[in-house]
Amino acid sequence: MKLLLVFMLASLLQLGGLTPSAAQARRELLRSVNAPGVVPVQDSLFMDEAEVANIHWLEYLHALKKDSSEAFYQSQQPDTIRLRRWLYARHDTLNANPYYYYGYRDFYYFPVVGISYEQAVNYCRWRTATVQRGYLQSAEFKKKHKKLLAQYEVRVTYRLPTIAEWEAAAAGGLDPIKAPFGVLRPPTPGTARYKHQLLRKSNDFDKCLPRIAGAQPADEPIFKMEFTLLEKAYVGRTMAPFRCNSQQATDLFNGRYGGGAFPQYLYAHPPNGFGLFNMIGNAAELTATPGVAKGGSFEHSVLEFTLKTGFPYDGPREWLGFRCACVVELRRKAPVK
């Protein structure tokens, strides 16, 4: 009976006479589909919880190798020449290794970069087709959603987010004026985020802090930056961001790959209010508008932008990646006569 009521409420949405409970019922139906890799943002819109990673692109290329022409397969390769030159110029320790960022397994779950707008669009199309004929047609899905499928056709479409969709997702449910990066800064004392970001002081901090106007190292908490950007930390009271150049300090901030500007593991920082990781920083993200990326990257300063800022580009960049938006549709089937 309860499930039947859910279906009745969902049908009201198609007639336009929506009540709050009917709208909630519709959202629950859409979320029950559990489209792979995404989390809900608003209504029928979902978003990848993290940036598309190197391992996802390798999976895409593996599928193309089997099912597409050699010419198309080659056309979907990242700009590896740009990536290799960029890595060698900044990280000499990688030169001795036969692998590099894109193909090295330690970087599988780092954001894929060096791809074009057209390649990202093609990836989203491929992913849509793969989910439609794989996940949605699987015996497990049909068994789990037998009642849903008896009344609805389910459609899942992956694509690049519009600028408005990206900004809404990046805000994480907060006011973008009060929280221009989609999180509260500095974190509230006593919270898990506060404990995660609070950094211990050391001689390395003492060397960095005097360069910051108004900083008071004796009594000011120092927080690790919430995002992978040029600056690695900031002073709690003044919000003044800073970088430390000594090896000990950069290791403390960034871990293994702390020696310079570099992308990070997809889940290196806590998510925003929607459960989305790295909407700000790590890799700037393509949108459905060609030439406009959002969110900044490991090569950008926190002082340069907010989530409203657009970053122009005219081709693949070492700092530019993407994530997919996902739209879930439920189309009521015609009654069987």
ABEGO torsion letter per residue (X at the ends): XAAAAAAAAAAAAAAGBBBAAAAAAAAAAAAAAGBBGBBBABEABBBBABBBBAAAAAAAAAAAAAABBAAAAAAABBBAAAAAAAAAAABAAAAABABBAAABAAAAABBBBGBBAAAAAAAAAAAAAAAAABAAABAAAAAAAAAAAAABBBBBBBBBBBAAAAAAAAAGGBBAAABAAGBBOBBBBGBAAAAAABBBBBAAAAAAAAABBGBBAAABBBBBBABBBABABBBAAAGBBBBBABAAAAAAAAEABAABBBBBBAAABBBBAAGBBGABEGBBBBBABBGBBBGEBAABBAAABBAABBBBBAEBBAABBBBBBBBBBBBBBBBBX
